[in-house]
Each structure stands twice: as structure tokens, then as C-alpha cells.
Amino acid sequence: MARTNPLQFIQQTRAEVAKIIWPTRREVLLTTVMVFIMAALFAAFFSVVDIIIRMGLEGILTMFG
């Protein structure tokens, strides 16, 4: 592996960082809102599934208990 001196490394690093396209404030806000919406939807879905499974198990246990 070729070795570079620290000055070349810093220059190369700065050149690579300059290529990054940073998201706008609006993009970050929209993405954050979407994450919260999806988290809420998944929480609601798994809550409903949990309730259905619990009711099913309670029904089975009361039949045999």
C-alpha cells in the first residue's frame, strides 16, 4: 500500500468532503417526520397483532383450563 504524507492526506480528505452533497434543512425535516410516522404505524400494527395473539391464546387457555 502506498504511503502518503500527512499534507497529501489532508488535501485528499478535503477534496472528498467537498464532493459530499449535504441534505437541505427541508429534506432533513421531511425525512425525520417520515421516520416518526413509520415508527408510529409499525407500533400500531404490532400492538394490534399482539392483542390478536393474546386474545387467541386466552381463548385457547380458557377452553382447556
trRosetta pair geometry for C-beta under 8 A, 3 or more apart (Angstrom, degrees):
i j d omega theta_ij theta_ji phi_ij phi_ji
4 8 4.2 -113 179 88 112 126
4 9 5.2 141 101 -58 118 81
4 12 7.2 12 144 -2 168 141
5 8 5.2 92 56 11 72 103
5 9 7.1 -135 99 -8 36 92
6 9 5.4 -54 -146 35 35 116
6 10 6.4 35 157 -19 68 103
7 10 5.9 -53 -150 35 31 109
7 11 6.4 29 152 -17 64 107
8 11 5.6 -56 -147 39 33 112
8 12 6.1 31 156 -18 67 107
9 12 5.9 -57 -147 38 28 109
9 13 6.2 29 154 -20 64 109
10 13 5.6 -55 -145 37 29 113
10 14 6.3 29 157 -18 64 106
11 14 5.9 -55 -147 37 29 109
11 15 6.4 31 153 -21 63 107
12 15 5.6 -54 -148 35 32 114
12 16 6.5 30 154 -17 65 105
13 16 5.8 -56 -150 37 31 109
13 17 6.3 30 153 -18 66 107
14 17 5.6 -53 -143 38 33 111
14 18 6.4 39 154 -25 64 104
15 18 5.7 -52 -152 30 30 115
15 19 7.2 34 149 -24 59 101
16 19 5.7 -52 -160 24 38 115
16 20 7.7 52 145 -35 62 91
17 20 5.8 -34 -165 2 45 117
23 27 4.0 -122 -173 89 106 130
23 28 5.2 130 111 -54 125 82
23 31 7.5 -21 -178 -3 162 140
24 27 4.7 100 52 5 75 101
24 28 7.1 -140 94 -3 41 86
25 28 5.8 -56 -151 37 32 111
25 29 6.3 33 152 -20 66 108
26 29 5.7 -55 -147 37 31 112
26 30 6.3 28 157 -16 66 107
27 30 5.9 -55 -144 39 29 108
27 31 6.2 28 157 -17 64 109
28 31 5.9 -57 -146 39 28 110
28 32 6.2 30 155 -21 64 109
29 32 5.8 -57 -148 36 28 112
29 33 6.4 27 155 -18 64 106
30 33 5.8 -54 -147 37 31 110
30 34 6.3 32 154 -19 64 107
31 34 5.7 -55 -148 36 31 112
31 35 6.5 35 152 -22 64 103
32 35 5.7 -51 -151 31 32 113
32 36 6.7 28 153 -14 64 104
33 36 5.8 -56 -151 38 33 109
33 37 6.3 33 152 -19 67 106
34 37 5.6 -53 -144 37 33 112
34 38 6.2 30 157 -16 66 107
35 38 5.9 -56 -145 39 28 108
35 39 6.2 30 154 -21 64 108
36 39 5.6 -53 -144 36 31 113
36 40 6.4 31 155 -19 64 105
37 40 5.8 -57 -151 36 30 110
37 41 6.4 28 153 -18 65 107
38 41 5.6 -53 -145 37 33 112
38 42 6.2 30 157 -15 66 106
39 42 6.0 -56 -146 40 28 108
39 43 6.2 32 154 -22 63 108
40 43 5.6 -54 -146 36 30 113
40 44 6.4 29 155 -18 64 105
41 44 5.8 -55 -148 37 30 109
41 45 6.3 32 153 -20 65 107
42 45 5.5 -51 -143 36 33 114
42 46 6.2 23 162 -11 67 107
43 46 6.3 -60 -144 43 26 102
43 47 6.2 31 154 -24 62 109
44 47 5.6 -55 -147 34 29 114
44 48 6.5 29 156 -17 64 104
45 48 6.0 -59 -155 35 29 108
45 49 6.4 25 152 -15 65 108
46 49 5.4 -49 -142 40 38 113
46 50 6.1 45 154 -24 66 104
47 50 5.6 -53 -148 35 29 113
47 51 6.5 30 153 -20 63 104
48 51 5.7 -53 -148 34 32 111
48 52 6.4 32 154 -18 65 105
49 52 5.8 -55 -148 37 32 111
49 53 6.3 29 155 -16 66 107
50 53 5.9 -55 -146 39 29 108
50 54 6.2 30 155 -20 65 108
51 54 5.7 -56 -146 37 29 111
51 55 6.3 28 156 -18 65 106
52 55 5.9 -55 -147 37 28 109
52 56 6.3 29 154 -19 63 108
53 56 5.6 -56 -149 37 31 113
53 57 6.3 27 156 -16 66 106
54 57 5.9 -56 -146 39 30 107
54 58 6.2 30 155 -18 65 107
55 58 5.7 -54 -144 38 30 111
55 59 6.3 34 154 -22 64 105
56 59 5.7 -54 -150 34 30 112
56 60 6.5 26 154 -15 64 105
57 60 5.7 -54 -146 38 34 110
57 61 6.1 30 156 -16 68 108
58 61 5.8 -57 -142 41 30 108
58 62 6.2 27 158 -19 66 107
59 62 6.1 -57 -144 36 27 105
59 63 6.6 30 155 -23 62 105
60 63 5.8 -54 -153 30 31 113
60 64 6.7 -2 161 8 65 108
61 64 6.5 -71 -144 52 30 89
61 65 5.1 14 166 -13 70 132
62 65 5.8 -64 -116 48 25 104
